[in-house]
Amino acid sequence: MASSITYNTRQSGRLRTRFEFDAAGGTTPWLPVRDYEVSVIVKPATGTMRAEYTWSPEEVVMLDNANGTSLAVAKAWAAGDANAVAVDQEVKRISAVRFVATAAGIAEVAY
């Protein structure tokens, strides 16, 4: 498996989820965040990582996750493909977030 959720908790009133990528990298499933303000961070061990957001309806996002399709319109975060620790704080009113990695690394989202 290229990525897995290794931490999922509520802290200080916010949900926090951590994804870990193995050496193969990959793309996580969409994580619905339901219009919350979202903070994301990536920490690539090697290669590059980025966060992608969508404003597509939740039904479209969930279909993508279930069927492996790419119907949701994805927008890469402002940092682009990061090769070092990068943070994007308080992105507002998105419907879901996912992470893309070319190799091993860690990505976290709080909402």
C-alpha positions as CSV (number, residue, x, y, z in Angstrom):
1,M,0.0,0.0,0.0
2,A,1.4,3.4,-1.0
3,S,-0.2,5.4,1.8
4,S,-2.0,4.7,5.1
5,I,-3.7,6.6,7.9
6,T,-1.6,6.2,11.0
7,Y,-3.2,8.7,13.3
8,N,-6.7,10.0,13.5
9,T,-7.8,12.0,16.6
10,R,-9.6,15.1,17.9
11,Q,-7.3,17.6,19.6
12,S,-8.2,21.2,20.7
13,G,-11.6,20.8,19.0
14,R,-10.1,19.9,15.6
15,L,-9.9,16.6,13.9
16,R,-6.3,15.6,12.9
17,T,-5.4,12.9,10.4
18,R,-1.9,11.7,9.5
19,F,-1.0,9.8,6.4
20,E,2.3,8.0,5.9
21,F,3.7,7.2,2.4
22,D,6.1,4.3,1.7
23,A,8.9,4.6,-0.9
24,A,6.4,4.1,-3.8
25,G,4.6,7.3,-3.0
26,G,1.1,7.6,-4.4
27,T,-2.2,9.5,-3.9
28,T,-4.4,9.3,-0.8
29,P,-8.1,9.0,-1.1
30,W,-10.0,12.2,-0.7
31,L,-10.7,13.1,2.9
32,P,-14.0,15.0,3.2
33,V,-13.6,18.1,5.4
34,R,-17.1,19.5,5.0
35,D,-16.4,23.2,4.6
36,Y,-14.2,23.5,7.7
37,E,-11.1,25.7,7.8
38,V,-8.3,23.4,7.0
39,S,-4.5,23.4,7.8
40,V,-2.2,21.0,5.9
41,I,1.4,20.1,6.2
42,V,3.7,17.8,4.2
43,K,7.1,16.4,5.2
44,P,8.7,14.5,2.3
45,A,11.5,12.2,3.3
46,T,12.6,12.0,-0.4
47,G,11.0,13.2,-3.6
48,T,8.1,15.7,-3.5
49,M,4.7,16.0,-2.0
50,R,1.7,18.3,-2.4
51,A,-1.8,18.8,-1.1
52,E,-4.8,19.0,-3.4
53,Y,-8.1,20.6,-2.6
54,T,-11.6,20.3,-4.2
55,W,-14.8,22.2,-4.0
56,S,-16.6,19.4,-5.8
57,P,-19.8,18.0,-4.1
58,E,-19.2,15.3,-1.5
59,E,-21.1,12.8,-3.6
60,V,-18.5,13.2,-6.4
61,V,-15.6,13.0,-4.0
62,M,-16.9,9.7,-2.5
63,L,-17.5,8.2,-5.9
64,D,-13.9,9.0,-6.8
65,N,-12.8,7.2,-3.6
66,A,-15.0,4.2,-4.2
67,N,-14.3,3.8,-8.0
68,G,-10.8,5.1,-8.3
69,T,-12.0,7.8,-10.7
70,S,-10.9,11.4,-11.0
71,L,-14.2,13.2,-11.4
72,A,-13.6,15.8,-8.6
73,V,-11.9,18.9,-9.8
74,A,-8.6,19.1,-8.0
75,K,-6.5,22.2,-7.3
76,A,-2.9,22.0,-6.1
77,W,-2.1,24.0,-3.1
78,A,-0.1,27.3,-3.4
79,A,3.2,25.6,-2.3
80,G,3.2,23.4,-5.4
81,D,5.4,20.2,-5.2
82,A,7.4,20.6,-2.0
83,N,10.7,18.9,-1.4
84,A,11.0,20.1,2.2
85,V,8.5,20.7,5.0
86,A,5.7,22.9,3.7
87,V,2.5,24.3,5.4
88,D,-0.7,25.8,4.1
89,Q,-2.8,27.2,6.9
90,E,-6.5,27.9,7.0
91,V,-7.7,27.1,3.5
92,K,-11.4,27.9,3.7
93,R,-14.6,26.2,2.6
94,I,-13.2,23.3,0.6
95,S,-15.1,20.0,0.5
96,A,-12.1,17.6,0.6
97,V,-8.3,17.3,0.6
98,R,-5.9,14.7,-0.6
99,F,-2.1,14.3,-0.8
100,V,0.2,13.3,-3.6
101,A,3.7,12.0,-3.0
102,T,6.4,10.8,-5.4
103,A,8.2,8.9,-2.6
104,A,8.2,8.3,1.2
105,G,6.9,11.0,3.5
106,I,4.3,12.2,6.0
107,A,1.2,14.4,5.4
108,E,-1.1,15.8,8.0
109,V,-4.4,17.7,7.9
110,A,-6.3,19.4,10.7
111,Y,-9.9,20.6,10.4
